[in-house]
Amino acid sequence: MQTSIPYKVTAIILASGKGLRYGQPKSEASIDGKLFSQKISASLLDAGIRDIVLADDEDTASPLDTLRAAVSKLETKPDFYLIFPVDHPFVSSETISILLGTAFQNPDCVIKPEFRGQRGHPIIIPSTLNIYAEAEAGLREIIRYSSIATVIVPVEDAGIMQNVNYLQDTV
């Protein structure tokens, strides 16, 4: 289900964690012979996103630092960043397409998916959001204290909630 992409979107797969609970870095973890990042990339490509960055710099201290490092390396600034934690490999391309469509209708808003009343990942942020703002609690705090509105998108995809923390979470 490929979405027509009228804006430049860069997907950033956050994969810098050490995976201590999982037993190995999640950037090296796989399901059915495919790395989590490969599974996510396939869904992103199916949704029409071609600009995909794997942010797996283990020298960063937090997901926000990983995001900032990835953004600083981009040659061109997109209109949106689709922020995709590597430990959410079960999100469907249909959900990504729905989120993109909502972002394109609300280009100045943060887009967050919600499944049965619970928010999950990935999220889409406009590049106008200052990700370099001071924040002790990460991107969530930056979003909360910015003047950018948030649009919650109900989806029928439990994958947005499936955070793989332990090996048994993949079965």
Chimera marker file (.cmm) of the C-alpha trace (Angstrom):
<marker_set name="trace">
<marker id="1" x="0.000" y="0.000" z="0.000" r="1" g="1" b="0" radius="0.5"/>
<marker id="2" x="2.232" y="2.797" z="-1.231" r="1" g="1" b="0" radius="0.5"/>
<marker id="3" x="1.341" y="6.360" z="-0.303" r="1" g="1" b="0" radius="0.5"/>
<marker id="4" x="1.927" y="9.241" z="-2.680" r="1" g="1" b="0" radius="0.5"/>
<marker id="5" x="4.694" y="11.237" z="-1.019" r="1" g="1" b="0" radius="0.5"/>
<marker id="6" x="4.181" y="14.976" z="-1.619" r="1" g="1" b="0" radius="0.5"/>
<marker id="7" x="6.739" y="15.895" z="1.064" r="1" g="1" b="0" radius="0.5"/>
<marker id="8" x="10.304" y="14.803" z="1.781" r="1" g="1" b="0" radius="0.5"/>
<marker id="9" x="10.246" y="12.252" z="4.592" r="1" g="1" b="0" radius="0.5"/>
<marker id="10" x="13.324" y="10.768" z="6.228" r="1" g="1" b="0" radius="0.5"/>
<marker id="11" x="12.757" y="7.666" z="8.318" r="1" g="1" b="0" radius="0.5"/>
<marker id="12" x="15.249" y="7.291" z="11.142" r="1" g="1" b="0" radius="0.5"/>
<marker id="13" x="15.466" y="3.837" z="12.688" r="1" g="1" b="0" radius="0.5"/>
<marker id="14" x="16.840" y="4.302" z="16.200" r="1" g="1" b="0" radius="0.5"/>
<marker id="15" x="19.061" y="1.278" z="16.794" r="1" g="1" b="0" radius="0.5"/>
<marker id="16" x="21.856" y="2.353" z="19.101" r="1" g="1" b="0" radius="0.5"/>
<marker id="17" x="20.868" y="0.557" z="22.290" r="1" g="1" b="0" radius="0.5"/>
<marker id="18" x="23.031" y="-2.163" z="23.750" r="1" g="1" b="0" radius="0.5"/>
<marker id="19" x="20.046" y="-4.532" z="24.153" r="1" g="1" b="0" radius="0.5"/>
<marker id="20" x="21.024" y="-5.630" z="27.660" r="1" g="1" b="0" radius="0.5"/>
<marker id="21" x="17.588" y="-7.107" z="28.453" r="1" g="1" b="0" radius="0.5"/>
<marker id="22" x="17.414" y="-8.702" z="25.004" r="1" g="1" b="0" radius="0.5"/>
<marker id="23" x="20.876" y="-10.245" z="25.295" r="1" g="1" b="0" radius="0.5"/>
<marker id="24" x="22.438" y="-8.521" z="22.275" r="1" g="1" b="0" radius="0.5"/>
<marker id="25" x="22.205" y="-5.150" z="20.518" r="1" g="1" b="0" radius="0.5"/>
<marker id="26" x="18.768" y="-4.917" z="18.935" r="1" g="1" b="0" radius="0.5"/>
<marker id="27" x="20.444" y="-3.632" z="15.775" r="1" g="1" b="0" radius="0.5"/>
<marker id="28" x="21.744" y="-7.214" z="15.430" r="1" g="1" b="0" radius="0.5"/>
<marker id="29" x="18.498" y="-8.944" z="16.453" r="1" g="1" b="0" radius="0.5"/>
<marker id="30" x="16.393" y="-10.829" z="13.928" r="1" g="1" b="0" radius="0.5"/>
<marker id="31" x="13.028" y="-12.460" z="13.347" r="1" g="1" b="0" radius="0.5"/>
<marker id="32" x="12.627" y="-15.239" z="10.790" r="1" g="1" b="0" radius="0.5"/>
<marker id="33" x="16.141" y="-14.599" z="9.474" r="1" g="1" b="0" radius="0.5"/>
<marker id="34" x="15.616" y="-10.854" z="8.933" r="1" g="1" b="0" radius="0.5"/>
<marker id="35" x="17.173" y="-8.157" z="11.084" r="1" g="1" b="0" radius="0.5"/>
<marker id="36" x="14.650" y="-5.956" z="12.884" r="1" g="1" b="0" radius="0.5"/>
<marker id="37" x="15.953" y="-3.023" z="10.823" r="1" g="1" b="0" radius="0.5"/>
<marker id="38" x="15.447" y="-4.990" z="7.578" r="1" g="1" b="0" radius="0.5"/>
<marker id="39" x="11.865" y="-5.824" z="8.563" r="1" g="1" b="0" radius="0.5"/>
<marker id="40" x="11.194" y="-2.163" z="9.373" r="1" g="1" b="0" radius="0.5"/>
<marker id="41" x="12.897" y="-0.980" z="6.166" r="1" g="1" b="0" radius="0.5"/>
<marker id="42" x="10.724" y="-3.326" z="4.097" r="1" g="1" b="0" radius="0.5"/>
<marker id="43" x="7.579" y="-1.828" z="5.660" r="1" g="1" b="0" radius="0.5"/>
<marker id="44" x="8.890" y="1.710" z="5.082" r="1" g="1" b="0" radius="0.5"/>
<marker id="45" x="9.715" y="0.968" z="1.438" r="1" g="1" b="0" radius="0.5"/>
<marker id="46" x="6.291" y="-0.618" z="0.942" r="1" g="1" b="0" radius="0.5"/>
<marker id="47" x="4.745" y="2.594" z="2.315" r="1" g="1" b="0" radius="0.5"/>
<marker id="48" x="6.728" y="4.668" z="-0.207" r="1" g="1" b="0" radius="0.5"/>
<marker id="49" x="9.551" y="5.972" z="1.985" r="1" g="1" b="0" radius="0.5"/>
<marker id="50" x="12.902" y="5.803" z="0.230" r="1" g="1" b="0" radius="0.5"/>
<marker id="51" x="15.064" y="7.920" z="2.550" r="1" g="1" b="0" radius="0.5"/>
<marker id="52" x="15.857" y="5.548" z="5.422" r="1" g="1" b="0" radius="0.5"/>
<marker id="53" x="18.642" y="6.076" z="7.962" r="1" g="1" b="0" radius="0.5"/>
<marker id="54" x="19.794" y="3.395" z="10.388" r="1" g="1" b="0" radius="0.5"/>
<marker id="55" x="21.032" y="5.281" z="13.451" r="1" g="1" b="0" radius="0.5"/>
<marker id="56" x="23.115" y="2.674" z="15.245" r="1" g="1" b="0" radius="0.5"/>
<marker id="57" x="25.887" y="4.742" z="16.789" r="1" g="1" b="0" radius="0.5"/>
<marker id="58" x="26.460" y="3.029" z="20.148" r="1" g="1" b="0" radius="0.5"/>
<marker id="59" x="28.412" y="6.031" z="21.415" r="1" g="1" b="0" radius="0.5"/>
<marker id="60" x="25.214" y="8.029" z="21.959" r="1" g="1" b="0" radius="0.5"/>
<marker id="61" x="23.771" y="8.162" z="25.448" r="1" g="1" b="0" radius="0.5"/>
<marker id="62" x="20.055" y="8.232" z="24.671" r="1" g="1" b="0" radius="0.5"/>
<marker id="63" x="17.528" y="7.833" z="21.858" r="1" g="1" b="0" radius="0.5"/>
<marker id="64" x="17.373" y="11.633" z="21.602" r="1" g="1" b="0" radius="0.5"/>
<marker id="65" x="21.163" y="11.818" z="21.214" r="1" g="1" b="0" radius="0.5"/>
<marker id="66" x="20.946" y="9.089" z="18.560" r="1" g="1" b="0" radius="0.5"/>
<marker id="67" x="18.268" y="11.061" z="16.717" r="1" g="1" b="0" radius="0.5"/>
<marker id="68" x="20.271" y="14.272" z="16.923" r="1" g="1" b="0" radius="0.5"/>
<marker id="69" x="23.418" y="12.527" z="15.640" r="1" g="1" b="0" radius="0.5"/>
<marker id="70" x="21.508" y="11.038" z="12.692" r="1" g="1" b="0" radius="0.5"/>
<marker id="71" x="19.870" y="14.360" z="11.793" r="1" g="1" b="0" radius="0.5"/>
<marker id="72" x="23.207" y="16.188" z="11.950" r="1" g="1" b="0" radius="0.5"/>
<marker id="73" x="24.621" y="13.828" z="9.300" r="1" g="1" b="0" radius="0.5"/>
<marker id="74" x="21.835" y="14.394" z="6.759" r="1" g="1" b="0" radius="0.5"/>
<marker id="75" x="22.816" y="16.284" z="3.629" r="1" g="1" b="0" radius="0.5"/>
<marker id="76" x="19.372" y="17.838" z="3.144" r="1" g="1" b="0" radius="0.5"/>
<marker id="77" x="16.656" y="18.663" z="5.627" r="1" g="1" b="0" radius="0.5"/>
<marker id="78" x="13.372" y="16.831" z="5.007" r="1" g="1" b="0" radius="0.5"/>
<marker id="79" x="9.895" y="18.122" z="5.782" r="1" g="1" b="0" radius="0.5"/>
<marker id="80" x="9.298" y="15.274" z="8.247" r="1" g="1" b="0" radius="0.5"/>
<marker id="81" x="11.219" y="12.766" z="10.317" r="1" g="1" b="0" radius="0.5"/>
<marker id="82" x="9.544" y="9.417" z="10.875" r="1" g="1" b="0" radius="0.5"/>
<marker id="83" x="11.092" y="8.218" z="14.142" r="1" g="1" b="0" radius="0.5"/>
<marker id="84" x="11.092" y="4.425" z="14.333" r="1" g="1" b="0" radius="0.5"/>
<marker id="85" x="12.626" y="2.578" z="17.310" r="1" g="1" b="0" radius="0.5"/>
<marker id="86" x="14.268" y="-0.624" z="16.056" r="1" g="1" b="0" radius="0.5"/>
<marker id="87" x="12.532" y="-2.599" z="18.804" r="1" g="1" b="0" radius="0.5"/>
<marker id="88" x="9.125" y="-2.100" z="17.138" r="1" g="1" b="0" radius="0.5"/>
<marker id="89" x="9.568" y="-4.364" z="14.085" r="1" g="1" b="0" radius="0.5"/>
<marker id="90" x="5.940" y="-5.473" z="13.834" r="1" g="1" b="0" radius="0.5"/>
<marker id="91" x="4.394" y="-2.218" z="12.536" r="1" g="1" b="0" radius="0.5"/>
<marker id="92" x="2.652" y="-2.710" z="9.193" r="1" g="1" b="0" radius="0.5"/>
<marker id="93" x="3.226" y="-0.669" z="6.065" r="1" g="1" b="0" radius="0.5"/>
<marker id="94" x="-0.498" y="0.152" z="6.102" r="1" g="1" b="0" radius="0.5"/>
<marker id="95" x="-0.090" y="1.847" z="9.476" r="1" g="1" b="0" radius="0.5"/>
<marker id="96" x="2.897" y="3.799" z="8.188" r="1" g="1" b="0" radius="0.5"/>
<marker id="97" x="0.825" y="4.911" z="5.185" r="1" g="1" b="0" radius="0.5"/>
<marker id="98" x="-2.002" y="6.050" z="7.464" r="1" g="1" b="0" radius="0.5"/>
<marker id="99" x="0.433" y="8.043" z="9.611" r="1" g="1" b="0" radius="0.5"/>
<marker id="100" x="2.014" y="9.612" z="6.519" r="1" g="1" b="0" radius="0.5"/>
<marker id="101" x="-1.388" y="10.594" z="5.133" r="1" g="1" b="0" radius="0.5"/>
<marker id="102" x="-2.239" y="12.262" z="8.440" r="1" g="1" b="0" radius="0.5"/>
<marker id="103" x="1.119" y="14.067" z="8.493" r="1" g="1" b="0" radius="0.5"/>
<marker id="104" x="0.582" y="15.371" z="4.959" r="1" g="1" b="0" radius="0.5"/>
<marker id="105" x="-2.825" y="16.734" z="5.998" r="1" g="1" b="0" radius="0.5"/>
<marker id="106" x="-1.329" y="18.242" z="9.187" r="1" g="1" b="0" radius="0.5"/>
<marker id="107" x="2.188" y="19.287" z="8.158" r="1" g="1" b="0" radius="0.5"/>
<marker id="108" x="2.853" y="21.380" z="11.269" r="1" g="1" b="0" radius="0.5"/>
<marker id="109" x="1.905" y="18.678" z="13.769" r="1" g="1" b="0" radius="0.5"/>
<marker id="110" x="3.465" y="15.730" z="15.533" r="1" g="1" b="0" radius="0.5"/>
<marker id="111" x="1.734" y="12.499" z="14.503" r="1" g="1" b="0" radius="0.5"/>
<marker id="112" x="1.376" y="9.639" z="17.006" r="1" g="1" b="0" radius="0.5"/>
<marker id="113" x="-0.378" y="6.303" z="16.483" r="1" g="1" b="0" radius="0.5"/>
<marker id="114" x="-2.785" y="4.894" z="19.035" r="1" g="1" b="0" radius="0.5"/>
<marker id="115" x="-4.050" y="1.323" z="19.341" r="1" g="1" b="0" radius="0.5"/>
<marker id="116" x="-7.057" y="0.785" z="21.608" r="1" g="1" b="0" radius="0.5"/>
<marker id="117" x="-6.285" y="3.826" z="23.733" r="1" g="1" b="0" radius="0.5"/>
<marker id="118" x="-2.521" y="3.285" z="23.990" r="1" g="1" b="0" radius="0.5"/>
<marker id="119" x="0.040" y="5.323" z="22.104" r="1" g="1" b="0" radius="0.5"/>
<marker id="120" x="2.955" y="3.652" z="20.386" r="1" g="1" b="0" radius="0.5"/>
<marker id="121" x="5.556" y="3.948" z="17.634" r="1" g="1" b="0" radius="0.5"/>
<marker id="122" x="6.624" y="5.130" z="15.139" r="1" g="1" b="0" radius="0.5"/>
<marker id="123" x="5.910" y="8.842" z="15.380" r="1" g="1" b="0" radius="0.5"/>
<marker id="124" x="6.275" y="11.542" z="12.757" r="1" g="1" b="0" radius="0.5"/>
<marker id="125" x="7.634" y="14.963" z="13.635" r="1" g="1" b="0" radius="0.5"/>
<marker id="126" x="7.894" y="18.009" z="11.393" r="1" g="1" b="0" radius="0.5"/>
<marker id="127" x="11.471" y="19.130" z="10.821" r="1" g="1" b="0" radius="0.5"/>
<marker id="128" x="10.455" y="22.500" z="12.271" r="1" g="1" b="0" radius="0.5"/>
<marker id="129" x="10.418" y="20.915" z="15.739" r="1" g="1" b="0" radius="0.5"/>
<marker id="130" x="13.594" y="21.990" z="17.523" r="1" g="1" b="0" radius="0.5"/>
<marker id="131" x="15.047" y="18.625" z="18.531" r="1" g="1" b="0" radius="0.5"/>
<marker id="132" x="18.042" y="20.457" z="20.003" r="1" g="1" b="0" radius="0.5"/>
<marker id="133" x="15.966" y="22.126" z="22.718" r="1" g="1" b="0" radius="0.5"/>
<marker id="134" x="17.079" y="21.408" z="26.270" r="1" g="1" b="0" radius="0.5"/>
<marker id="135" x="15.308" y="18.309" z="27.560" r="1" g="1" b="0" radius="0.5"/>
<marker id="136" x="16.058" y="15.988" z="30.439" r="1" g="1" b="0" radius="0.5"/>
<marker id="137" x="13.314" y="13.517" z="29.494" r="1" g="1" b="0" radius="0.5"/>
<marker id="138" x="14.074" y="13.277" z="25.786" r="1" g="1" b="0" radius="0.5"/>
<marker id="139" x="12.003" y="13.889" z="22.701" r="1" g="1" b="0" radius="0.5"/>
<marker id="140" x="8.725" y="13.430" z="24.580" r="1" g="1" b="0" radius="0.5"/>
<marker id="141" x="9.575" y="16.468" z="26.730" r="1" g="1" b="0" radius="0.5"/>
<marker id="142" x="10.603" y="18.529" z="23.704" r="1" g="1" b="0" radius="0.5"/>
<marker id="143" x="7.281" y="17.751" z="22.033" r="1" g="1" b="0" radius="0.5"/>
<marker id="144" x="5.296" y="18.444" z="25.206" r="1" g="1" b="0" radius="0.5"/>
<marker id="145" x="6.818" y="21.887" z="25.719" r="1" g="1" b="0" radius="0.5"/>
<marker id="146" x="6.917" y="22.968" z="22.077" r="1" g="1" b="0" radius="0.5"/>
<marker id="147" x="4.139" y="24.955" z="20.482" r="1" g="1" b="0" radius="0.5"/>
<marker id="148" x="3.592" y="22.198" z="17.917" r="1" g="1" b="0" radius="0.5"/>
<marker id="149" x="0.237" y="20.423" z="18.103" r="1" g="1" b="0" radius="0.5"/>
<marker id="150" x="-0.043" y="16.647" z="18.307" r="1" g="1" b="0" radius="0.5"/>
<marker id="151" x="-2.483" y="14.582" z="16.255" r="1" g="1" b="0" radius="0.5"/>
<marker id="152" x="-3.359" y="11.165" z="17.654" r="1" g="1" b="0" radius="0.5"/>
<marker id="153" x="-4.156" y="8.634" z="14.925" r="1" g="1" b="0" radius="0.5"/>
<marker id="154" x="-6.213" y="5.571" z="15.875" r="1" g="1" b="0" radius="0.5"/>
<marker id="155" x="-4.903" y="2.483" z="14.074" r="1" g="1" b="0" radius="0.5"/>
<marker id="156" x="-5.806" y="-1.195" z="14.160" r="1" g="1" b="0" radius="0.5"/>
<marker id="157" x="-2.217" y="-2.368" z="14.435" r="1" g="1" b="0" radius="0.5"/>
<marker id="158" x="-1.039" y="-3.937" z="17.683" r="1" g="1" b="0" radius="0.5"/>
<marker id="159" x="2.485" y="-3.731" z="16.234" r="1" g="1" b="0" radius="0.5"/>
<marker id="160" x="2.751" y="-0.111" z="17.369" r="1" g="1" b="0" radius="0.5"/>
<marker id="161" x="2.709" y="-1.418" z="20.951" r="1" g="1" b="0" radius="0.5"/>
<marker id="162" x="4.972" y="-4.451" z="20.509" r="1" g="1" b="0" radius="0.5"/>
<marker id="163" x="8.228" y="-3.267" z="22.034" r="1" g="1" b="0" radius="0.5"/>
<marker id="164" x="10.740" y="-6.136" z="21.832" r="1" g="1" b="0" radius="0.5"/>
<marker id="165" x="12.671" y="-6.034" z="25.103" r="1" g="1" b="0" radius="0.5"/>
<marker id="166" x="13.274" y="-9.738" z="25.621" r="1" g="1" b="0" radius="0.5"/>
<marker id="167" x="13.925" y="-12.618" z="23.253" r="1" g="1" b="0" radius="0.5"/>
<marker id="168" x="10.525" y="-14.143" z="24.089" r="1" g="1" b="0" radius="0.5"/>
<marker id="169" x="8.846" y="-10.937" z="22.793" r="1" g="1" b="0" radius="0.5"/>
<marker id="170" x="9.622" y="-12.061" z="19.216" r="1" g="1" b="0" radius="0.5"/>
<marker id="171" x="7.437" y="-15.180" z="19.367" r="1" g="1" b="0" radius="0.5"/>
<link id1="1" id2="2" r="1" g="1" b="0" radius="0.2"/>
<link id1="2" id2="3" r="1" g="1" b="0" radius="0.2"/>
<link id1="3" id2="4" r="1" g="1" b="0" radius="0.2"/>
<link id1="4" id2="5" r="1" g="1" b="0" radius="0.2"/>
<link id1="5" id2="6" r="1" g="1" b="0" radius="0.2"/>
<link id1="6" id2="7" r="1" g="1" b="0" radius="0.2"/>
<link id1="7" id2="8" r="1" g="1" b="0" radius="0.2"/>
<link id1="8" id2="9" r="1" g="1" b="0" radius="0.2"/>
<link id1="9" id2="10" r="1" g="1" b="0" radius="0.2"/>
<link id1="10" id2="11" r="1" g="1" b="0" radius="0.2"/>
<link id1="11" id2="12" r="1" g="1" b="0" radius="0.2"/>
<link id1="12" id2="13" r="1" g="1" b="0" radius="0.2"/>
<link id1="13" id2="14" r="1" g="1" b="0" radius="0.2"/>
<link id1="14" id2="15" r="1" g="1" b="0" radius="0.2"/>
<link id1="15" id2="16" r="1" g="1" b="0" radius="0.2"/>
<link id1="16" id2="17" r="1" g="1" b="0" radius="0.2"/>
<link id1="17" id2="18" r="1" g="1" b="0" radius="0.2"/>
<link id1="18" id2="19" r="1" g="1" b="0" radius="0.2"/>
<link id1="19" id2="20" r="1" g="1" b="0" radius="0.2"/>
<link id1="20" id2="21" r="1" g="1" b="0" radius="0.2"/>
<link id1="21" id2="22" r="1" g="1" b="0" radius="0.2"/>
<link id1="22" id2="23" r="1" g="1" b="0" radius="0.2"/>
<link id1="23" id2="24" r="1" g="1" b="0" radius="0.2"/>
<link id1="24" id2="25" r="1" g="1" b="0" radius="0.2"/>
<link id1="25" id2="26" r="1" g="1" b="0" radius="0.2"/>
<link id1="26" id2="27" r="1" g="1" b="0" radius="0.2"/>
<link id1="27" id2="28" r="1" g="1" b="0" radius="0.2"/>
<link id1="28" id2="29" r="1" g="1" b="0" radius="0.2"/>
<link id1="29" id2="30" r="1" g="1" b="0" radius="0.2"/>
<link id1="30" id2="31" r="1" g="1" b="0" radius="0.2"/>
<link id1="31" id2="32" r="1" g="1" b="0" radius="0.2"/>
<link id1="32" id2="33" r="1" g="1" b="0" radius="0.2"/>
<link id1="33" id2="34" r="1" g="1" b="0" radius="0.2"/>
<link id1="34" id2="35" r="1" g="1" b="0" radius="0.2"/>
<link id1="35" id2="36" r="1" g="1" b="0" radius="0.2"/>
<link id1="36" id2="37" r="1" g="1" b="0" radius="0.2"/>
<link id1="37" id2="38" r="1" g="1" b="0" radius="0.2"/>
<link id1="38" id2="39" r="1" g="1" b="0" radius="0.2"/>
<link id1="39" id2="40" r="1" g="1" b="0" radius="0.2"/>
<link id1="40" id2="41" r="1" g="1" b="0" radius="0.2"/>
<link id1="41" id2="42" r="1" g="1" b="0" radius="0.2"/>
<link id1="42" id2="43" r="1" g="1" b="0" radius="0.2"/>
<link id1="43" id2="44" r="1" g="1" b="0" radius="0.2"/>
<link id1="44" id2="45" r="1" g="1" b="0" radius="0.2"/>
<link id1="45" id2="46" r="1" g="1" b="0" radius="0.2"/>
<link id1="46" id2="47" r="1" g="1" b="0" radius="0.2"/>
<link id1="47" id2="48" r="1" g="1" b="0" radius="0.2"/>
<link id1="48" id2="49" r="1" g="1" b="0" radius="0.2"/>
<link id1="49" id2="50" r="1" g="1" b="0" radius="0.2"/>
<link id1="50" id2="51" r="1" g="1" b="0" radius="0.2"/>
<link id1="51" id2="52" r="1" g="1" b="0" radius="0.2"/>
<link id1="52" id2="53" r="1" g="1" b="0" radius="0.2"/>
<link id1="53" id2="54" r="1" g="1" b="0" radius="0.2"/>
<link id1="54" id2="55" r="1" g="1" b="0" radius="0.2"/>
<link id1="55" id2="56" r="1" g="1" b="0" radius="0.2"/>
<link id1="56" id2="57" r="1" g="1" b="0" radius="0.2"/>
<link id1="57" id2="58" r="1" g="1" b="0" radius="0.2"/>
<link id1="58" id2="59" r="1" g="1" b="0" radius="0.2"/>
<link id1="59" id2="60" r="1" g="1" b="0" radius="0.2"/>
<link id1="60" id2="61" r="1" g="1" b="0" radius="0.2"/>
<link id1="61" id2="62" r="1" g="1" b="0" radius="0.2"/>
<link id1="62" id2="63" r="1" g="1" b="0" radius="0.2"/>
<link id1="63" id2="64" r="1" g="1" b="0" radius="0.2"/>
<link id1="64" id2="65" r="1" g="1" b="0" radius="0.2"/>
<link id1="65" id2="66" r="1" g="1" b="0" radius="0.2"/>
<link id1="66" id2="67" r="1" g="1" b="0" radius="0.2"/>
<link id1="67" id2="68" r="1" g="1" b="0" radius="0.2"/>
<link id1="68" id2="69" r="1" g="1" b="0" radius="0.2"/>
<link id1="69" id2="70" r="1" g="1" b="0" radius="0.2"/>
<link id1="70" id2="71" r="1" g="1" b="0" radius="0.2"/>
<link id1="71" id2="72" r="1" g="1" b="0" radius="0.2"/>
<link id1="72" id2="73" r="1" g="1" b="0" radius="0.2"/>
<link id1="73" id2="74" r="1" g="1" b="0" radius="0.2"/>
<link id1="74" id2="75" r="1" g="1" b="0" radius="0.2"/>
<link id1="75" id2="76" r="1" g="1" b="0" radius="0.2"/>
<link id1="76" id2="77" r="1" g="1" b="0" radius="0.2"/>
<link id1="77" id2="78" r="1" g="1" b="0" radius="0.2"/>
<link id1="78" id2="79" r="1" g="1" b="0" radius="0.2"/>
<link id1="79" id2="80" r="1" g="1" b="0" radius="0.2"/>
<link id1="80" id2="81" r="1" g="1" b="0" radius="0.2"/>
<link id1="81" id2="82" r="1" g="1" b="0" radius="0.2"/>
<link id1="82" id2="83" r="1" g="1" b="0" radius="0.2"/>
<link id1="83" id2="84" r="1" g="1" b="0" radius="0.2"/>
<link id1="84" id2="85" r="1" g="1" b="0" radius="0.2"/>
<link id1="85" id2="86" r="1" g="1" b="0" radius="0.2"/>
<link id1="86" id2="87" r="1" g="1" b="0" radius="0.2"/>
<link id1="87" id2="88" r="1" g="1" b="0" radius="0.2"/>
<link id1="88" id2="89" r="1" g="1" b="0" radius="0.2"/>
<link id1="89" id2="90" r="1" g="1" b="0" radius="0.2"/>
<link id1="90" id2="91" r="1" g="1" b="0" radius="0.2"/>
<link id1="91" id2="92" r="1" g="1" b="0" radius="0.2"/>
<link id1="92" id2="93" r="1" g="1" b="0" radius="0.2"/>
<link id1="93" id2="94" r="1" g="1" b="0" radius="0.2"/>
<link id1="94" id2="95" r="1" g="1" b="0" radius="0.2"/>
<link id1="95" id2="96" r="1" g="1" b="0" radius="0.2"/>
<link id1="96" id2="97" r="1" g="1" b="0" radius="0.2"/>
<link id1="97" id2="98" r="1" g="1" b="0" radius="0.2"/>
<link id1="98" id2="99" r="1" g="1" b="0" radius="0.2"/>
<link id1="99" id2="100" r="1" g="1" b="0" radius="0.2"/>
<link id1="100" id2="101" r="1" g="1" b="0" radius="0.2"/>
<link id1="101" id2="102" r="1" g="1" b="0" radius="0.2"/>
<link id1="102" id2="103" r="1" g="1" b="0" radius="0.2"/>
<link id1="103" id2="104" r="1" g="1" b="0" radius="0.2"/>
<link id1="104" id2="105" r="1" g="1" b="0" radius="0.2"/>
<link id1="105" id2="106" r="1" g="1" b="0" radius="0.2"/>
<link id1="106" id2="107" r="1" g="1" b="0" radius="0.2"/>
<link id1="107" id2="108" r="1" g="1" b="0" radius="0.2"/>
<link id1="108" id2="109" r="1" g="1" b="0" radius="0.2"/>
<link id1="109" id2="110" r="1" g="1" b="0" radius="0.2"/>
<link id1="110" id2="111" r="1" g="1" b="0" radius="0.2"/>
<link id1="111" id2="112" r="1" g="1" b="0" radius="0.2"/>
<link id1="112" id2="113" r="1" g="1" b="0" radius="0.2"/>
<link id1="113" id2="114" r="1" g="1" b="0" radius="0.2"/>
<link id1="114" id2="115" r="1" g="1" b="0" radius="0.2"/>
<link id1="115" id2="116" r="1" g="1" b="0" radius="0.2"/>
<link id1="116" id2="117" r="1" g="1" b="0" radius="0.2"/>
<link id1="117" id2="118" r="1" g="1" b="0" radius="0.2"/>
<link id1="118" id2="119" r="1" g="1" b="0" radius="0.2"/>
<link id1="119" id2="120" r="1" g="1" b="0" radius="0.2"/>
<link id1="120" id2="121" r="1" g="1" b="0" radius="0.2"/>
<link id1="121" id2="122" r="1" g="1" b="0" radius="0.2"/>
<link id1="122" id2="123" r="1" g="1" b="0" radius="0.2"/>
<link id1="123" id2="124" r="1" g="1" b="0" radius="0.2"/>
<link id1="124" id2="125" r="1" g="1" b="0" radius="0.2"/>
<link id1="125" id2="126" r="1" g="1" b="0" radius="0.2"/>
<link id1="126" id2="127" r="1" g="1" b="0" radius="0.2"/>
<link id1="127" id2="128" r="1" g="1" b="0" radius="0.2"/>
<link id1="128" id2="129" r="1" g="1" b="0" radius="0.2"/>
<link id1="129" id2="130" r="1" g="1" b="0" radius="0.2"/>
<link id1="130" id2="131" r="1" g="1" b="0" radius="0.2"/>
<link id1="131" id2="132" r="1" g="1" b="0" radius="0.2"/>
<link id1="132" id2="133" r="1" g="1" b="0" radius="0.2"/>
<link id1="133" id2="134" r="1" g="1" b="0" radius="0.2"/>
<link id1="134" id2="135" r="1" g="1" b="0" radius="0.2"/>
<link id1="135" id2="136" r="1" g="1" b="0" radius="0.2"/>
<link id1="136" id2="137" r="1" g="1" b="0" radius="0.2"/>
<link id1="137" id2="138" r="1" g="1" b="0" radius="0.2"/>
<link id1="138" id2="139" r="1" g="1" b="0" radius="0.2"/>
<link id1="139" id2="140" r="1" g="1" b="0" radius="0.2"/>
<link id1="140" id2="141" r="1" g="1" b="0" radius="0.2"/>
<link id1="141" id2="142" r="1" g="1" b="0" radius="0.2"/>
<link id1="142" id2="143" r="1" g="1" b="0" radius="0.2"/>
<link id1="143" id2="144" r="1" g="1" b="0" radius="0.2"/>
<link id1="144" id2="145" r="1" g="1" b="0" radius="0.2"/>
<link id1="145" id2="146" r="1" g="1" b="0" radius="0.2"/>
<link id1="146" id2="147" r="1" g="1" b="0" radius="0.2"/>
<link id1="147" id2="148" r="1" g="1" b="0" radius="0.2"/>
<link id1="148" id2="149" r="1" g="1" b="0" radius="0.2"/>
<link id1="149" id2="150" r="1" g="1" b="0" radius="0.2"/>
<link id1="150" id2="151" r="1" g="1" b="0" radius="0.2"/>
<link id1="151" id2="152" r="1" g="1" b="0" radius="0.2"/>
<link id1="152" id2="153" r="1" g="1" b="0" radius="0.2"/>
<link id1="153" id2="154" r="1" g="1" b="0" radius="0.2"/>
<link id1="154" id2="155" r="1" g="1" b="0" radius="0.2"/>
<link id1="155" id2="156" r="1" g="1" b="0" radius="0.2"/>
<link id1="156" id2="157" r="1" g="1" b="0" radius="0.2"/>
<link id1="157" id2="158" r="1" g="1" b="0" radius="0.2"/>
<link id1="158" id2="159" r="1" g="1" b="0" radius="0.2"/>
<link id1="159" id2="160" r="1" g="1" b="0" radius="0.2"/>
<link id1="160" id2="161" r="1" g="1" b="0" radius="0.2"/>
<link id1="161" id2="162" r="1" g="1" b="0" radius="0.2"/>
<link id1="162" id2="163" r="1" g="1" b="0" radius="0.2"/>
<link id1="163" id2="164" r="1" g="1" b="0" radius="0.2"/>
<link id1="164" id2="165" r="1" g="1" b="0" radius="0.2"/>
<link id1="165" id2="166" r="1" g="1" b="0" radius="0.2"/>
<link id1="166" id2="167" r="1" g="1" b="0" radius="0.2"/>
<link id1="167" id2="168" r="1" g="1" b="0" radius="0.2"/>
<link id1="168" id2="169" r="1" g="1" b="0" radius="0.2"/>
<link id1="169" id2="170" r="1" g="1" b="0" radius="0.2"/>
<link id1="170" id2="171" r="1" g="1" b="0" radius="0.2"/>
</marker_set>
